Each structure stands twice: as C-alpha cells, then as structure tokens.
C-alpha cells in the first residue's frame, strides 16, 4: 500500500478519503489531534521531513485567503512556502485550499459532484501532475449547508430555526464526516473529495512505476 503524508492534517477529513482510495496515511499537525483516525505526528508541517513517502498532501491554513473572513491571522505565506517545499521532492503532491487562494486550481470540487447535494463547499486542488477535470455547474436542489464559522450561518431559518447542535448534526451529515468536533468540521475536507483525488494520484504512481 503506498504511503501518503498528510500535512496540516487537522482531524483527518482528507486522510479518510485517501485511505479509502488505497493509501496508508500519516498525518502531521502542529496541534494535537486526538481524533485523527490514522498514524499521527505532532510536528511543524513546514519543517517535517518529506522523504520516505510515495505521495504528499498539504492543506495550509486558509483564513488569509477567505474573502469573507475578516480576522486574518498572518498564515497566508504558508501556501507558497508549502508549494516551494513540495516542488523540491520527486513524489507527486497535492495542495488544497479555498476558492480565491493564490494557486493553480487544477481541480475545483464541490459536494454536489459526489452525492452530497446539501454540501455547498468548493475547494481547490493544485497538483504536481496538472490534473484537469471538466465539471458541470454546481447544482444544489435544496438549501445548502455551508459549514462555515463557529455558529449557525445566516439563512438557517430554512431548516426550521435549528439550534447549534442540530446544525452541527446537519453539517456532519452533509460533509460525510461523523467523528469530528465542530471546530474540526469547519476546517475539514470532505473525504469524498480526496478519495476522488487519491484515485488520480494512484494512476500517477502507477504510470511512474
């Protein structure tokens, strides 16, 4: 089973998708992640050794790249720095971030592409092999769940003026994630996205072999 390094791993949304695709995943995050479902190392993703892995995924902090997020935290430089680090290794790599981030969006994925019609959550993926996919416009026949911020997004009246716990339950269902805290969930990548990316990554590895 090929080994994948999951940098800035959080609580493991991306990791579960790659595992489903067929990877043995090791996560790295500077914060402790007791809910991470696979091998975890608490360390700085910007200095952690990259050798010994067949592929690498990185999800640098996105707060400085979110157009509607007022509280910038000075981490925006990490995206470019992560790309520079990954470009120095032979292993194929993937970088994930939010729409509008300064990156080449080889893949633009949303929940409606993967049987998650309630989930309106576009994420961009830049890949070392310049992946490409034609996609239809987003289609969310019901009022979507956005999974943003710490509370209930505006417009949640559509769900019957739900409280925070009920919206948290709806968010987990929409994301296809059951094990995360609310904080982990709002920063997570739905596993369906990286299962799709992971299948392409396996093809890249097979072609190289």
Secondary structure, 3 states (H helix, E strand, C coil): CCEEEEECCCCCHHHHHHHHHCCEEEEEECCCCCCCCCEEEECCCCCCCCCCCCEEEECCCCHHHCCCCCCCCCCCHHHHHHHHHHCCCCCEEEEEEECCCCCCCCEEECHHHCCCCCECCCEEEEECCCCCCCCCCCCCCCCCECCCCCCCCCCHHHHCCCCHHHHHHHHHHHHCCCCCCHHHHHCCCCHHHHHHHHHHHHHHHHHHC
